[in-house]
Amino acid sequence: MPGISKLFDGKKFMWDGLEYATPDEAKKVASAYNQNGFETRIDSEEGKHYIYSRKEVKEVVVSG
């Protein structure tokens, strides 16, 4: 089982919690994440594929 987070190029990405059987399946799901503003990386270990994603916060709204 992969770690819940992983560093890629010095940036922290979080695992989406799912295993993908093929690289094509992982790429399809990663594409959907990308369309929603996430940056993604696909990592493969022992024939299984994992998606890690991150999204930078652009603006913080504080109400009070």
SEVEX-30240 format. One record per residue: residue number from 1; y negated, x, z negated of N, C-alpha, C, O in turn; residue in one letter. Coordinates in nm, 2 decimals, padded with zeros to 4 digits, always signed. Layout:
BEGIN
{n = NUM, n_v = Y, n_u = X, n_w = Z, ca_v = Y, ca_u = X, ca_w = Z, c_v = Y, c_u = X, c_w = Z, o_v = Y, o_u = X, o_w = Z, res = a};
...
This chain:
BEGIN
{n = 1, n_v = +00.12, n_u = +00.08, n_w = +00.00, ca_v = +00.00, ca_u = +00.00, ca_w = +00.00, c_v = -00.12, c_u = +00.09, c_w = +00.00, o_v = -00.13, o_u = +00.19, o_w = -00.08, res = m};
{n = 2, n_v = -00.22, n_u = +00.06, n_w = +00.08, ca_v = -00.34, ca_u = +00.14, ca_w = +00.09, c_v = -00.43, c_u = +00.12, c_w = -00.03, o_v = -00.42, o_u = +00.03, o_w = -00.10, res = p};
{n = 3, n_v = -00.53, n_u = +00.21, n_w = -00.04, ca_v = -00.63, ca_u = +00.20, ca_w = -00.15, c_v = -00.72, c_u = +00.09, c_w = -00.12, o_v = -00.74, o_u = +00.05, o_w = +00.00, res = g};
{n = 4, n_v = -00.78, n_u = +00.03, n_w = -00.22, ca_v = -00.88, ca_u = -00.08, ca_w = -00.20, c_v = -01.00, c_u = -00.04, c_w = -00.13, o_v = -01.07, o_u = -00.12, o_w = -00.07, res = i};
{n = 5, n_v = -01.04, n_u = +00.09, n_w = -00.15, ca_v = -01.15, ca_u = +00.14, ca_w = -00.08, c_v = -01.12, c_u = +00.28, c_w = -00.02, o_v = -01.03, o_u = +00.35, o_w = -00.06, res = s};
{n = 6, n_v = -01.20, n_u = +00.32, n_w = +00.08, ca_v = -01.18, ca_u = +00.45, ca_w = +00.15, c_v = -01.31, c_u = +00.49, c_w = +00.20, o_v = -01.39, o_u = +00.41, o_w = +00.25, res = k};
{n = 7, n_v = -01.33, n_u = +00.63, n_w = +00.21, ca_v = -01.45, ca_u = +00.68, ca_w = +00.26, c_v = -01.42, c_u = +00.72, c_w = +00.41, o_v = -01.32, o_u = +00.79, o_w = +00.44, res = l};
{n = 8, n_v = -01.51, n_u = +00.68, n_w = +00.50, ca_v = -01.51, ca_u = +00.72, ca_w = +00.64, c_v = -01.65, c_u = +00.78, c_w = +00.67, o_v = -01.75, o_u = +00.71, o_w = +00.65, res = f};
{n = 9, n_v = -01.66, n_u = +00.90, n_w = +00.71, ca_v = -01.79, ca_u = +00.96, ca_w = +00.74, c_v = -01.89, c_u = +00.95, c_w = +00.63, o_v = -02.01, o_u = +00.93, o_w = +00.65, res = d};
{n = 10, n_v = -01.83, n_u = +00.97, n_w = +00.50, ca_v = -01.92, ca_u = +00.97, ca_w = +00.39, c_v = -01.97, c_u = +00.83, c_w = +00.34, o_v = -02.05, o_u = +00.82, o_w = +00.25, res = g};
{n = 11, n_v = -01.91, n_u = +00.72, n_w = +00.41, ca_v = -01.95, ca_u = +00.58, ca_w = +00.37, c_v = -01.83, c_u = +00.51, c_w = +00.31, o_v = -01.72, o_u = +00.53, o_w = +00.36, res = k};
{n = 12, n_v = -01.86, n_u = +00.43, n_w = +00.21, ca_v = -01.75, ca_u = +00.36, ca_w = +00.14, c_v = -01.72, c_u = +00.23, c_w = +00.22, o_v = -01.81, o_u = +00.15, o_w = +00.24, res = k};
{n = 13, n_v = -01.59, n_u = +00.21, n_w = +00.25, ca_v = -01.55, ca_u = +00.09, ca_w = +00.31, c_v = -01.44, c_u = +00.02, c_w = +00.22, o_v = -01.37, o_u = +00.09, o_w = +00.15, res = f};
{n = 14, n_v = -01.43, n_u = -00.11, n_w = +00.23, ca_v = -01.34, ca_u = -00.19, ca_w = +00.15, c_v = -01.23, c_u = -00.25, c_w = +00.23, o_v = -01.26, o_u = -00.30, o_w = +00.34, res = m};
{n = 15, n_v = -01.11, n_u = -00.24, n_w = +00.19, ca_v = -00.99, ca_u = -00.29, ca_w = +00.26, c_v = -01.00, c_u = -00.44, c_w = +00.25, o_v = -01.03, o_u = -00.50, o_w = +00.15, res = w};
{n = 16, n_v = -00.96, n_u = -00.51, n_w = +00.36, ca_v = -00.96, ca_u = -00.66, ca_w = +00.36, c_v = -00.84, c_u = -00.72, c_w = +00.30, o_v = -00.83, o_u = -00.84, o_w = +00.29, res = d};
{n = 17, n_v = -00.75, n_u = -00.64, n_w = +00.25, ca_v = -00.63, ca_u = -00.69, ca_w = +00.18, c_v = -00.51, c_u = -00.73, c_w = +00.26, o_v = -00.41, o_u = -00.78, o_w = +00.21, res = g};
{n = 18, n_v = -00.52, n_u = -00.71, n_w = +00.39, ca_v = -00.41, ca_u = -00.76, ca_w = +00.48, c_v = -00.35, c_u = -00.64, c_w = +00.56, o_v = -00.42, o_u = -00.54, o_w = +00.58, res = l};
{n = 19, n_v = -00.23, n_u = -00.66, n_w = +00.60, ca_v = -00.16, ca_u = -00.56, ca_w = +00.68, c_v = -00.15, c_u = -00.62, c_w = +00.82, o_v = -00.12, o_u = -00.74, o_w = +00.84, res = e};
{n = 20, n_v = -00.17, n_u = -00.54, n_w = +00.92, ca_v = -00.16, ca_u = -00.59, ca_w = +01.06, c_v = -00.04, c_u = -00.51, c_w = +01.13, o_v = -00.03, o_u = -00.39, o_w = +01.11, res = y};
{n = 21, n_v = +00.04, n_u = -00.58, n_w = +01.20, ca_v = +00.16, ca_u = -00.52, ca_w = +01.26, c_v = +00.13, c_u = -00.43, c_w = +01.38, o_v = +00.21, o_u = -00.34, o_w = +01.40, res = a};
{n = 22, n_v = +00.03, n_u = -00.46, n_w = +01.45, ca_v = +00.00, ca_u = -00.39, ca_w = +01.57, c_v = -00.15, c_u = -00.34, c_w = +01.57, o_v = -00.23, o_u = -00.41, o_w = +01.51, res = t};
{n = 23, n_v = -00.18, n_u = -00.24, n_w = +01.65, ca_v = -00.32, ca_u = -00.20, ca_w = +01.66, c_v = -00.40, c_u = -00.30, c_w = +01.73, o_v = -00.52, o_u = -00.32, o_w = +01.69, res = p};
{n = 24, n_v = -00.35, n_u = -00.37, n_w = +01.82, ca_v = -00.42, ca_u = -00.48, ca_w = +01.90, c_v = -00.46, c_u = -00.59, c_w = +01.81, o_v = -00.57, o_u = -00.64, o_w = +01.81, res = d};
{n = 25, n_v = -00.37, n_u = -00.63, n_w = +01.72, ca_v = -00.40, ca_u = -00.74, ca_w = +01.62, c_v = -00.51, c_u = -00.69, c_w = +01.53, o_v = -00.60, o_u = -00.77, o_w = +01.50, res = e};
{n = 26, n_v = -00.51, n_u = -00.57, n_w = +01.48, ca_v = -00.61, ca_u = -00.52, ca_w = +01.39, c_v = -00.75, c_u = -00.51, c_w = +01.47, o_v = -00.85, o_u = -00.55, o_w = +01.41, res = a};
{n = 27, n_v = -00.74, n_u = -00.47, n_w = +01.59, ca_v = -00.87, ca_u = -00.46, ca_w = +01.67, c_v = -00.93, c_u = -00.60, c_w = +01.69, o_v = -01.05, o_u = -00.61, o_w = +01.69, res = k};
{n = 28, n_v = -00.85, n_u = -00.70, n_w = +01.71, ca_v = -00.90, ca_u = -00.84, ca_w = +01.73, c_v = -00.97, c_u = -00.89, c_w = +01.61, o_v = -01.08, o_u = -00.95, o_w = +01.62, res = k};
{n = 29, n_v = -00.91, n_u = -00.87, n_w = +01.49, ca_v = -00.97, ca_u = -00.91, ca_w = +01.37, c_v = -01.09, c_u = -00.83, c_w = +01.34, o_v = -01.19, o_u = -00.89, o_w = +01.29, res = v};
{n = 30, n_v = -01.09, n_u = -00.70, n_w = +01.36, ca_v = -01.20, ca_u = -00.61, ca_w = +01.33, c_v = -01.32, c_u = -00.66, c_w = +01.42, o_v = -01.44, o_u = -00.65, o_w = +01.38, res = a};
{n = 31, n_v = -01.29, n_u = -00.70, n_w = +01.54, ca_v = -01.40, ca_u = -00.75, ca_w = +01.63, c_v = -01.47, c_u = -00.87, c_w = +01.57, o_v = -01.59, o_u = -00.88, o_w = +01.59, res = s};
{n = 32, n_v = -01.39, n_u = -00.96, n_w = +01.51, ca_v = -01.45, ca_u = -01.08, ca_w = +01.45, c_v = -01.54, c_u = -01.03, c_w = +01.33, o_v = -01.65, o_u = -01.09, o_w = +01.31, res = a};
{n = 33, n_v = -01.50, n_u = -00.93, n_w = +01.25, ca_v = -01.58, ca_u = -00.88, ca_w = +01.15, c_v = -01.71, c_u = -00.82, c_w = +01.20, o_v = -01.82, o_u = -00.85, o_w = +01.15, res = y};
{n = 34, n_v = -01.70, n_u = -00.75, n_w = +01.31, ca_v = -01.82, ca_u = -00.69, ca_w = +01.37, c_v = -01.92, c_u = -00.79, c_w = +01.42, o_v = -02.04, o_u = -00.77, o_w = +01.41, res = n};
{n = 35, n_v = -01.87, n_u = -00.90, n_w = +01.47, ca_v = -01.96, ca_u = -01.01, ca_w = +01.52, c_v = -02.03, c_u = -01.07, c_w = +01.40, o_v = -02.14, o_u = -01.13, o_w = +01.42, res = q};
{n = 36, n_v = -01.98, n_u = -01.06, n_w = +01.28, ca_v = -02.04, ca_u = -01.11, ca_w = +01.17, c_v = -02.13, c_u = -01.01, c_w = +01.09, o_v = -02.16, o_u = -01.03, o_w = +00.98, res = n};
{n = 37, n_v = -02.16, n_u = -00.90, n_w = +01.16, ca_v = -02.25, ca_u = -00.80, ca_w = +01.10, c_v = -02.18, c_u = -00.69, c_w = +01.02, o_v = -02.25, o_u = -00.61, o_w = +00.95, res = g};
{n = 38, n_v = -02.05, n_u = -00.68, n_w = +01.02, ca_v = -01.98, ca_u = -00.58, ca_w = +00.94, c_v = -01.95, c_u = -00.46, c_w = +01.03, o_v = -01.94, o_u = -00.47, o_w = +01.15, res = f};
{n = 39, n_v = -01.95, n_u = -00.34, n_w = +00.96, ca_v = -01.91, ca_u = -00.22, ca_w = +01.02, c_v = -01.76, c_u = -00.20, c_w = +00.98, o_v = -01.73, o_u = -00.22, o_w = +00.87, res = e};
{n = 40, n_v = -01.67, n_u = -00.17, n_w = +01.08, ca_v = -01.53, ca_u = -00.17, ca_w = +01.05, c_v = -01.47, c_u = -00.03, c_w = +01.09, o_v = -01.52, o_u = +00.04, o_w = +01.18, res = t};
{n = 41, n_v = -01.36, n_u = +00.00, n_w = +01.02, ca_v = -01.27, ca_u = +00.11, ca_w = +01.06, c_v = -01.13, c_u = +00.06, c_w = +01.05, o_v = -01.09, o_u = -00.02, o_w = +00.96, res = r};
{n = 42, n_v = -01.04, n_u = +00.11, n_w = +01.14, ca_v = -00.90, ca_u = +00.07, ca_w = +01.13, c_v = -00.82, c_u = +00.20, c_w = +01.09, o_v = -00.84, o_u = +00.31, o_w = +01.15, res = i};
{n = 43, n_v = -00.74, n_u = +00.19, n_w = +00.99, ca_v = -00.66, ca_u = +00.30, ca_w = +00.94, c_v = -00.51, c_u = +00.26, c_w = +00.96, o_v = -00.47, o_u = +00.15, o_w = +00.93, res = d};
{n = 44, n_v = -00.43, n_u = +00.36, n_w = +01.00, ca_v = -00.29, ca_u = +00.33, ca_w = +01.02, c_v = -00.20, c_u = +00.43, c_w = +00.93, o_v = -00.23, o_u = +00.55, o_w = +00.93, res = s};
{n = 45, n_v = -00.10, n_u = +00.37, n_w = +00.87, ca_v = -00.01, ca_u = +00.45, ca_w = +00.79, c_v = +00.13, c_u = +00.39, c_w = +00.80, o_v = +00.15, o_u = +00.27, o_w = +00.78, res = e};
{n = 46, n_v = +00.23, n_u = +00.47, n_w = +00.83, ca_v = +00.37, ca_u = +00.43, ca_w = +00.84, c_v = +00.39, c_u = +00.31, c_w = +00.93, o_v = +00.46, o_u = +00.22, o_w = +00.89, res = e};
{n = 47, n_v = +00.32, n_u = +00.30, n_w = +01.04, ca_v = +00.34, ca_u = +00.19, ca_w = +01.13, c_v = +00.27, c_u = +00.06, c_w = +01.10, o_v = +00.28, o_u = -00.04, o_w = +01.17, res = g};
{n = 48, n_v = +00.19, n_u = +00.06, n_w = +00.99, ca_v = +00.11, ca_u = -00.05, ca_w = +00.95, c_v = -00.04, c_u = -00.02, c_w = +00.97, o_v = -00.08, o_u = +00.10, o_w = +00.96, res = k};
{n = 49, n_v = -00.12, n_u = -00.12, n_w = +01.00, ca_v = -00.26, ca_u = -00.10, ca_w = +01.03, c_v = -00.34, c_u = -00.18, c_w = +00.93, o_v = -00.31, o_u = -00.30, o_w = +00.90, res = h};
{n = 50, n_v = -00.45, n_u = -00.12, n_w = +00.89, ca_v = -00.54, ca_u = -00.18, ca_w = +00.78, c_v = -00.68, c_u = -00.17, c_w = +00.83, o_v = -00.72, o_u = -00.08, o_w = +00.90, res = y};
{n = 51, n_v = -00.76, n_u = -00.28, n_w = +00.80, ca_v = -00.90, ca_u = -00.29, ca_w = +00.83, c_v = -00.98, c_u = -00.26, c_w = +00.71, o_v = -00.96, o_u = -00.32, o_w = +00.60, res = i};
{n = 52, n_v = -01.07, n_u = -00.17, n_w = +00.72, ca_v = -01.17, ca_u = -00.15, ca_w = +00.61, c_v = -01.31, c_u = -00.18, c_w = +00.67, o_v = -01.34, o_u = -00.16, o_w = +00.79, res = y};
{n = 53, n_v = -01.39, n_u = -00.25, n_w = +00.59, ca_v = -01.52, ca_u = -00.29, ca_w = +00.64, c_v = -01.63, c_u = -00.27, c_w = +00.53, o_v = -01.60, o_u = -00.25, o_w = +00.42, res = s};
{n = 54, n_v = -01.75, n_u = -00.27, n_w = +00.58, ca_v = -01.87, ca_u = -00.26, ca_w = +00.50, c_v = -01.98, c_u = -00.33, c_w = +00.56, o_v = -01.99, o_u = -00.34, o_w = +00.68, res = r};
{n = 55, n_v = -02.08, n_u = -00.37, n_w = +00.48, ca_v = -02.20, ca_u = -00.43, ca_w = +00.53, c_v = -02.31, c_u = -00.39, c_w = +00.44, o_v = -02.31, o_u = -00.42, o_w = +00.32, res = k};
{n = 56, n_v = -02.41, n_u = -00.33, n_w = +00.49, ca_v = -02.53, ca_u = -00.29, ca_w = +00.41, c_v = -02.62, c_u = -00.41, c_w = +00.38, o_v = -02.64, o_u = -00.50, o_w = +00.47, res = e};
{n = 57, n_v = -02.67, n_u = -00.41, n_w = +00.26, ca_v = -02.76, ca_u = -00.52, ca_w = +00.22, c_v = -02.90, c_u = -00.48, c_w = +00.27, o_v = -02.95, o_u = -00.37, o_w = +00.25, res = v};
{n = 58, n_v = -02.96, n_u = -00.56, n_w = +00.35, ca_v = -03.09, ca_u = -00.53, ca_w = +00.41, c_v = -03.20, c_u = -00.58, c_w = +00.33, o_v = -03.31, o_u = -00.52, o_w = +00.33, res = k};
{n = 59, n_v = -03.18, n_u = -00.69, n_w = +00.25, ca_v = -03.29, ca_u = -00.75, ca_w = +00.17, c_v = -03.23, c_u = -00.81, c_w = +00.05, o_v = -03.13, o_u = -00.88, o_w = +00.06, res = e};
{n = 60, n_v = -03.30, n_u = -00.79, n_w = -00.06, ca_v = -03.25, ca_u = -00.85, ca_w = -00.19, c_v = -03.36, c_u = -00.95, c_w = -00.23, o_v = -03.48, o_u = -00.92, o_w = -00.24, res = v};
{n = 61, n_v = -03.32, n_u = -01.08, n_w = -00.25, ca_v = -03.41, ca_u = -01.18, ca_w = -00.29, c_v = -03.39, c_u = -01.21, c_w = -00.44, o_v = -03.28, o_u = -01.24, o_w = -00.48, res = v};
{n = 62, n_v = -03.50, n_u = -01.19, n_w = -00.52, ca_v = -03.49, ca_u = -01.22, ca_w = -00.66, c_v = -03.57, c_u = -01.34, c_w = -00.69, o_v = -03.69, o_u = -01.35, o_w = -00.66, res = v};
{n = 63, n_v = -03.51, n_u = -01.44, n_w = -00.75, ca_v = -03.58, ca_u = -01.56, ca_w = -00.79, c_v = -03.58, c_u = -01.57, c_w = -00.95, o_v = -03.49, o_u = -01.52, o_w = -01.01, res = s};
{n = 64, n_v = -03.68, n_u = -01.63, n_w = -01.00, ca_v = -03.69, ca_u = -01.63, ca_w = -01.14, c_v = -03.79, c_u = -01.71, c_w = -01.19, o_v = -03.81, o_u = -01.72, o_w = -01.31, res = g};
